[in-house]
Amino acid sequence: MELIVAVYDDWGIGADGTQPIALSADRKFFRETTRGAMVIVGRKTLADFPGGRPLPNRVNVVLTRQDITIDDVVICHSPEEAVELAKTAQRAMVIGGGSIYEQMLPYCDTAYVTKVHARPESDTFFPNLDADPRWEMSQVLQSGEENGVVYEMCLYKRI
Ligand SMILES: NC(=O)c1ccc[n+]([C@@H]2O[C@H](COP(=O)([O-])OP(=O)(O)OC[C@H]3O[C@@H](n4cnc5c(N)ncnc54)[C@H](OP(=O)(O)O)[C@@H]3O)[C@@H](O)[C@H]2O)c1
Protein backbone atom coordinates (compact mmCIF):
# COMPACT_ATOMS: atom_id res chain seq x y z
CA MET A 1 0.00 0.00 0.00
CA GLU A 2 1.15 3.55 -0.69
CA LEU A 3 0.45 6.93 0.83
CA ILE A 4 0.60 10.51 -0.30
CA VAL A 5 0.99 13.56 1.95
CA ALA A 6 2.12 17.18 1.87
CA VAL A 7 4.19 18.25 4.87
CA TYR A 8 5.51 21.57 6.09
CA ASP A 9 9.03 21.98 7.50
CA ASP A 10 7.90 20.74 10.95
CA TRP A 11 6.01 17.80 9.36
CA GLY A 12 2.75 19.59 10.15
CA ILE A 13 -0.02 18.70 7.70
CA GLY A 14 -3.03 20.76 8.70
CA ALA A 15 -4.83 23.04 11.10
CA ASP A 16 -8.50 23.46 11.94
CA GLY A 17 -9.46 20.66 9.58
CA THR A 18 -7.77 22.04 6.51
CA GLN A 19 -4.35 22.74 4.94
CA PRO A 20 -3.14 26.27 5.78
CA ILE A 21 -0.95 26.38 2.68
CA ALA A 22 -1.99 24.35 -0.35
CA LEU A 23 -0.06 24.61 -3.61
CA SER A 24 -1.71 24.10 -6.98
CA ALA A 25 1.40 22.21 -8.14
CA ASP A 26 0.85 19.78 -5.28
CA ARG A 27 -2.85 19.40 -6.06
CA LYS A 28 -1.87 18.51 -9.65
CA PHE A 29 0.74 16.04 -8.40
CA PHE A 30 -1.88 14.52 -6.08
CA ARG A 31 -4.42 14.17 -8.90
CA GLU A 32 -1.90 12.54 -11.22
CA THR A 33 -0.42 10.23 -8.59
CA THR A 34 -3.76 8.99 -7.27
CA ARG A 35 -5.41 8.67 -10.69
CA GLY A 36 -7.15 5.32 -10.96
CA ALA A 37 -6.14 4.26 -7.45
CA MET A 38 -8.40 3.30 -4.57
CA VAL A 39 -8.05 6.10 -2.01
CA ILE A 40 -8.34 5.51 1.73
CA VAL A 41 -9.39 8.57 3.68
CA GLY A 42 -10.62 9.58 7.12
CA ARG A 43 -14.14 10.95 7.52
CA LYS A 44 -12.83 14.37 8.64
CA THR A 45 -10.60 14.80 5.59
CA LEU A 46 -13.50 13.82 3.32
CA ALA A 47 -15.46 16.68 4.93
CA ASP A 48 -12.70 19.09 3.77
CA PHE A 49 -12.98 18.04 0.10
CA PRO A 50 -14.91 20.40 -2.18
CA GLY A 51 -18.57 20.00 -1.21
CA GLY A 52 -17.59 17.20 1.16
CA ARG A 53 -17.78 14.96 -1.92
CA PRO A 54 -15.51 11.98 -2.66
CA LEU A 55 -12.78 12.31 -5.26
CA PRO A 56 -14.09 11.57 -8.76
CA ASN A 57 -12.97 8.59 -10.84
CA ARG A 58 -11.56 6.76 -7.85
CA VAL A 59 -12.95 4.28 -5.37
CA ASN A 60 -13.11 6.26 -2.11
CA VAL A 61 -12.83 4.15 1.04
CA VAL A 62 -13.86 6.29 4.02
CA LEU A 63 -12.94 5.31 7.57
CA THR A 64 -15.47 6.13 10.26
CA ARG A 65 -16.53 4.57 13.55
CA GLN A 66 -20.07 5.78 12.96
CA ASP A 67 -22.90 3.76 11.46
CA ILE A 68 -23.43 6.05 8.48
CA THR A 69 -23.74 5.86 4.73
CA ILE A 70 -22.31 8.44 2.33
CA ASP A 71 -23.17 8.53 -1.37
CA ASP A 72 -20.53 7.11 -3.70
CA VAL A 73 -18.12 5.95 -1.00
CA VAL A 74 -17.25 2.60 0.51
CA ILE A 75 -17.60 2.90 4.28
CA CYS A 76 -15.04 1.08 6.36
CA HIS A 77 -14.85 0.73 10.16
CA SER A 78 -11.24 -0.23 10.88
CA PRO A 79 -7.72 -0.07 9.43
CA GLU A 80 -7.78 -3.88 9.11
CA GLU A 81 -10.94 -3.70 7.01
CA ALA A 82 -9.28 -1.02 4.85
CA VAL A 83 -6.30 -3.32 4.31
CA GLU A 84 -8.62 -6.12 3.14
CA LEU A 85 -10.40 -3.74 0.75
CA ALA A 86 -7.04 -2.52 -0.56
CA LYS A 87 -6.22 -6.09 -1.61
CA THR A 88 -9.10 -5.92 -4.09
CA ALA A 89 -7.53 -2.91 -5.88
CA GLN A 90 -4.58 -2.82 -8.25
CA ARG A 91 -3.31 0.21 -6.39
CA ALA A 92 -4.44 1.64 -3.06
CA MET A 93 -3.29 4.94 -1.61
CA VAL A 94 -3.76 6.35 1.87
CA ILE A 95 -4.56 10.06 1.55
CA GLY A 96 -5.03 11.17 5.17
CA GLY A 97 -5.68 12.82 7.45
CA GLY A 98 -3.47 12.66 10.49
CA SER A 99 -5.13 9.82 12.37
CA ILE A 100 -5.46 7.68 9.23
CA TYR A 101 -1.83 8.22 8.22
CA GLU A 102 -0.73 7.21 11.70
CA GLN A 103 -2.79 4.03 11.74
CA MET A 104 -2.13 3.01 8.12
CA LEU A 105 1.59 3.85 7.93
CA PRO A 106 2.63 0.38 9.21
CA TYR A 107 0.86 -1.17 6.19
CA CYS A 108 2.58 1.15 3.65
CA ASP A 109 5.89 0.61 1.88
CA THR A 110 5.90 3.67 -0.37
CA ALA A 111 5.25 7.31 0.52
CA TYR A 112 4.92 10.29 -1.81
CA VAL A 113 5.84 13.25 0.37
CA THR A 114 5.55 16.79 -0.91
CA LYS A 115 7.80 18.96 1.21
CA VAL A 116 6.35 22.46 1.34
CA HIS A 117 9.07 24.70 2.69
CA ALA A 118 6.97 26.86 4.99
CA ARG A 119 6.05 26.61 8.64
CA PRO A 120 2.43 27.63 9.21
CA GLU A 121 0.92 26.62 12.54
CA SER A 122 -0.38 23.04 12.38
CA ASP A 123 -2.43 21.00 14.84
CA THR A 124 -2.02 17.75 12.90
CA PHE A 125 1.31 16.12 12.09
CA PHE A 126 2.79 13.33 10.00
CA PRO A 127 5.58 11.16 11.46
CA ASN A 128 9.01 12.52 10.48
CA LEU A 129 10.24 9.91 8.00
CA ASP A 130 13.69 11.53 7.89
CA ALA A 131 14.09 10.58 11.56
CA ASP A 132 12.78 7.04 11.06
CA PRO A 133 15.48 4.48 10.19
CA ARG A 134 12.81 2.22 8.62
CA TRP A 135 12.34 4.73 5.79
CA GLU A 136 14.65 6.32 3.25
CA MET A 137 14.16 9.01 0.67
CA SER A 138 14.91 7.36 -2.65
CA GLN A 139 14.19 10.07 -5.20
CA VAL A 140 13.16 13.69 -5.70
CA LEU A 141 10.45 13.42 -8.34
CA GLN A 142 9.71 17.11 -8.89
CA SER A 143 10.62 20.46 -7.41
CA GLY A 144 9.72 24.08 -7.92
CA GLU A 145 8.53 27.31 -6.39
CA GLU A 146 5.02 28.73 -6.19
CA ASN A 147 4.19 32.16 -4.78
CA GLY A 148 7.63 32.25 -3.18
CA VAL A 149 7.17 28.84 -1.52
CA VAL A 150 9.75 26.20 -2.48
CA TYR A 151 8.52 22.61 -2.69
CA GLU A 152 9.74 19.18 -3.69
CA MET A 153 7.93 15.92 -4.23
CA CYS A 154 9.97 13.14 -2.63
CA LEU A 155 9.57 9.40 -2.96
CA TYR A 156 10.20 7.48 0.28
CA LYS A 157 10.60 3.72 0.47
CA ARG A 158 10.41 1.42 3.45
CA ILE A 159 13.84 -0.19 3.91
N1 LIG B 1 -1.19 17.74 4.17
C1 LIG B 1 -1.83 16.69 3.69
O1 LIG B 1 -1.36 16.02 2.75
C2 LIG B 1 -3.14 16.30 4.28
C3 LIG B 1 -3.90 15.26 3.72
C4 LIG B 1 -5.11 14.91 4.32
C5 LIG B 1 -5.55 15.60 5.43
N2 LIG B 1 -4.78 16.59 5.95
C6 LIG B 1 -5.21 17.32 7.14
O2 LIG B 1 -5.39 16.39 8.20
C7 LIG B 1 -6.34 16.97 9.11
C8 LIG B 1 -7.42 15.93 9.40
O3 LIG B 1 -6.82 14.83 10.08
P1 LIG B 1 -7.58 14.20 11.35
O4 LIG B 1 -6.62 13.25 11.98
O5 LIG B 1 -8.15 15.30 12.18
O6 LIG B 1 -8.83 13.48 10.69
P2 LIG B 1 -8.93 12.24 9.65
O7 LIG B 1 -7.80 11.30 9.88
O8 LIG B 1 -9.14 12.76 8.28
O9 LIG B 1 -10.32 11.59 10.07
C9 LIG B 1 -10.50 11.17 11.40
C10 LIG B 1 -11.76 10.34 11.44
O10 LIG B 1 -11.53 9.07 10.81
C11 LIG B 1 -12.28 8.08 11.50
N3 LIG B 1 -11.36 7.10 12.06
C12 LIG B 1 -10.12 7.31 12.61
N4 LIG B 1 -9.59 6.16 13.05
C13 LIG B 1 -10.51 5.19 12.79
C14 LIG B 1 -10.55 3.80 13.04
N5 LIG B 1 -9.52 3.15 13.64
N6 LIG B 1 -11.64 3.11 12.66
C15 LIG B 1 -12.68 3.74 12.06
N7 LIG B 1 -12.70 5.07 11.79
C16 LIG B 1 -11.63 5.79 12.17
C17 LIG B 1 -13.08 8.79 12.56
O11 LIG B 1 -14.30 9.20 11.95
P3 LIG B 1 -15.66 9.39 12.79
O12 LIG B 1 -15.45 10.60 13.64
O13 LIG B 1 -16.70 9.55 11.75
O14 LIG B 1 -15.84 8.13 13.60
C18 LIG B 1 -12.21 10.01 12.85
O15 LIG B 1 -12.90 11.08 13.45
C19 LIG B 1 -6.90 18.21 8.43
O16 LIG B 1 -6.24 19.36 8.94
C20 LIG B 1 -6.54 18.00 6.98
O17 LIG B 1 -6.41 19.21 6.27
C21 LIG B 1 -3.60 16.97 5.39
The ligand as a Gaussian input file, in Angstrom:
#p B3LYP/6-31G(d) Opt

LIG

0 1
 N       -1.189000      17.736000       4.167000
 C       -1.829000      16.687000       3.685000
 O       -1.361000      16.023000       2.750000
 C       -3.143000      16.299000       4.282000
 C       -3.899000      15.262000       3.719000
 C       -5.113000      14.912000       4.321000
 C       -5.550000      15.598000       5.427000
 N       -4.785000      16.592000       5.947000
 C       -5.205000      17.320000       7.140000
 O       -5.388000      16.392000       8.198000
 C       -6.336000      16.966000       9.112000
 C       -7.417000      15.934000       9.401000
 O       -6.822000      14.830000      10.084000
 P       -7.577000      14.198000      11.353000
 O       -6.621000      13.253000      11.983000
 O       -8.151000      15.299000      12.180000
 O       -8.828000      13.477000      10.693000
 P       -8.926000      12.242000       9.653000
 O       -7.798000      11.296000       9.881000
 O       -9.135000      12.765000       8.277000
 O      -10.316000      11.594000      10.068000
 C      -10.504000      11.165000      11.397000
 C      -11.761000      10.343000      11.444000
 O      -11.531000       9.069000      10.812000
 C      -12.283000       8.079000      11.496000
 N      -11.362000       7.099000      12.060000
 C      -10.124000       7.313000      12.605000
 N       -9.595000       6.157000      13.054000
 C      -10.513000       5.188000      12.792000
 C      -10.553000       3.804000      13.037000
 N       -9.524000       3.146000      13.643000
 N      -11.642000       3.108000      12.661000
 C      -12.677000       3.743000      12.055000
 N      -12.702000       5.070000      11.790000
 C      -11.625000       5.787000      12.165000
 C      -13.080000       8.787000      12.563000
 O      -14.298000       9.197000      11.952000
 P      -15.664000       9.388000      12.786000
 O      -15.452000      10.602000      13.639000
 O      -16.705000       9.554000      11.749000
 O      -15.839000       8.127000      13.603000
 C      -12.211000      10.007000      12.846000
 O      -12.902000      11.082000      13.450000
 C       -6.898000      18.211000       8.425000
 O       -6.243000      19.362000       8.945000
 C       -6.539000      18.002000       6.977000
 O       -6.412000      19.210000       6.270000
 C       -3.603000      16.969000       5.394000

